[in-house]
Amino acid sequence: MNKTQITLKICGWSSLFMGGIFFLNPYFYASIEGANFENIAWLRNLGAALISVNGMGALLASSDPVKEKKLYDIVLLASCLETIALSWSTYSWEFSATVQELIIVPLIMAGLVSVLLLIFRPK
């Protein structure tokens, strides 16, 4: 397994994990980060995107990243756009969350995965 495949698997499994929490039980995540439940729908929708594109897309692309380059690029685009959006929202602090680490740590992890996807993108 090469670095591209490892990066895709990290992206895929971490996205399935976080996406699963956001999609299946967004109230749990909101409660541990100290957020209110007023606009919980955005978290469930993000969970669906993480599961489908970043999760399953990355895992499918990991089987043969060169052959699945178009799918890889969709995963890369989604990851980068989601990271930019989370960065922007964090900078502006558009959250009702009170436990900042539960916003900042996932942002750092998403940023790292996005950078690795860019670095190891198949030629």
Secondary structure, 3 states (H helix, E strand, C coil): CCHHHHHHHHHHHHHHHHHHHHHHCHHHHHHHCCCCCCCCHHHHHHHHHHHHHHHHHHHHHCCCCCCCHHHHHHHHHHHHHHHHHHHHHHHCCCCCCCCCHHHHHHHHHHHHHHHHHHHCCCC
